[in-house]
Amino acid sequence: MSDVFDALPGIEVSVGEISAALARMWKDSDAHGTNAPSEDDAKAIQVNVILHLGFGTTPADAVAKFKLAVEFSSRYPSRVVILCPRIEDGSEGLETRAKIYGECFLGRSKGD
């Protein structure tokens, strides 16, 4: 499952930190060389699309499903949360890894 998780873009966060990391996502944009939109020019819907990948998922299948989630978010503004289970060698428990992904899509007008 590591190959599946590594094939997808996004920011890796612990599952317990998803909410806090989503809240920080746009605030950190200027640290990566881009400016966050001004509050007057920005409009967002606080919707998250959860993409939960199972053990049988291949990297190609994960990328295809991720592209569908991004396509959906371009039409219905949302952020993508990717959950990917894995079993560590020598570990008795199951761990779930998480990534968050957000992308801005510009509309034709300020109201789009």
PLY file of the C-alpha trace (Angstrom):
ply
format ascii 1.0
element vertex 112
property float x
property float y
property float z
element edge 111
property int vertex1
property int vertex2
end_header
0.00 0.00 0.00
2.98 2.32 0.37
3.34 2.45 -3.42
-0.34 3.41 -3.69
-0.02 6.17 -1.12
3.21 7.51 -2.61
1.66 7.65 -6.11
-0.80 10.34 -5.00
-0.14 14.05 -4.52
-1.00 15.87 -1.34
0.34 16.71 2.08
0.79 13.74 4.41
-0.74 14.27 7.84
-1.66 12.00 10.72
-5.32 11.03 10.79
-5.78 12.91 14.06
-4.41 16.10 12.47
-6.62 16.18 9.35
-8.94 18.96 10.59
-6.11 21.20 11.81
-4.07 20.61 8.63
-7.07 21.49 6.42
-7.53 24.70 8.38
-3.87 25.60 7.80
-3.83 24.57 4.14
-4.51 27.97 2.57
-2.63 29.93 5.24
0.57 28.12 4.25
0.20 28.86 0.53
2.47 31.89 0.56
5.21 29.78 2.16
5.25 27.73 -1.04
5.66 30.68 -3.39
2.03 31.50 -4.06
-0.23 34.11 -2.57
-3.44 33.23 -0.83
-6.41 34.99 -2.44
-7.72 38.04 -0.63
-10.88 37.49 1.37
-12.84 39.68 -1.05
-11.81 37.53 -4.02
-12.07 34.11 -2.43
-15.13 31.94 -2.07
-14.92 28.40 -0.78
-17.27 25.67 0.30
-16.15 23.76 3.34
-16.74 20.32 1.85
-14.33 17.43 1.99
-14.33 14.49 -0.39
-13.01 11.40 1.40
-11.19 8.96 -0.86
-10.73 5.78 1.19
-8.51 3.24 -0.57
-8.70 -0.44 0.31
-6.02 -3.13 0.50
-6.69 -4.32 -3.06
-6.06 -0.89 -4.59
-3.27 -0.62 -7.16
-1.30 2.60 -7.76
-2.97 3.02 -11.17
-6.44 2.52 -9.67
-5.65 5.01 -6.87
-4.52 7.66 -9.37
-7.66 7.14 -11.48
-9.91 7.49 -8.42
-7.96 10.55 -7.28
-8.41 12.20 -10.69
-12.18 11.64 -10.39
-12.17 13.26 -6.95
-10.27 16.29 -8.30
-12.65 16.52 -11.27
-15.56 16.52 -8.83
-13.90 19.23 -6.72
-13.41 21.43 -9.78
-17.18 21.45 -10.27
-18.21 21.40 -6.60
-15.47 23.20 -4.61
-14.08 20.81 -2.05
-10.89 19.46 -0.61
-9.79 15.86 -1.00
-8.81 13.71 1.97
-7.10 10.44 1.04
-7.10 7.57 3.53
-4.93 4.56 2.90
-4.67 1.61 5.34
-1.42 -0.24 5.83
-0.01 -2.93 8.06
3.52 -2.34 9.26
5.87 -5.32 9.24
6.19 -6.62 12.79
3.22 -4.58 13.95
0.08 -6.08 15.39
-2.14 -3.17 14.51
-3.44 -1.50 11.43
-2.36 2.04 10.67
-4.17 4.45 8.39
-2.15 7.06 6.55
-3.75 10.28 5.37
-3.04 12.97 2.80
-4.90 16.19 2.18
-5.17 17.91 -1.18
-6.71 21.17 -2.26
-6.68 23.04 -5.52
-8.16 26.37 -6.59
-10.19 26.52 -9.78
-10.89 29.89 -11.32
-14.34 30.60 -12.65
-15.36 32.86 -15.53
-16.59 35.56 -13.16
-16.03 36.63 -9.57
-19.28 34.88 -8.59
-18.27 31.50 -10.07
0 1
1 2
2 3
3 4
4 5
5 6
6 7
7 8
8 9
9 10
10 11
11 12
12 13
13 14
14 15
15 16
16 17
17 18
18 19
19 20
20 21
21 22
22 23
23 24
24 25
25 26
26 27
27 28
28 29
29 30
30 31
31 32
32 33
33 34
34 35
35 36
36 37
37 38
38 39
39 40
40 41
41 42
42 43
43 44
44 45
45 46
46 47
47 48
48 49
49 50
50 51
51 52
52 53
53 54
54 55
55 56
56 57
57 58
58 59
59 60
60 61
61 62
62 63
63 64
64 65
65 66
66 67
67 68
68 69
69 70
70 71
71 72
72 73
73 74
74 75
75 76
76 77
77 78
78 79
79 80
80 81
81 82
82 83
83 84
84 85
85 86
86 87
87 88
88 89
89 90
90 91
91 92
92 93
93 94
94 95
95 96
96 97
97 98
98 99
99 100
100 101
101 102
102 103
103 104
104 105
105 106
106 107
107 108
108 109
109 110
110 111
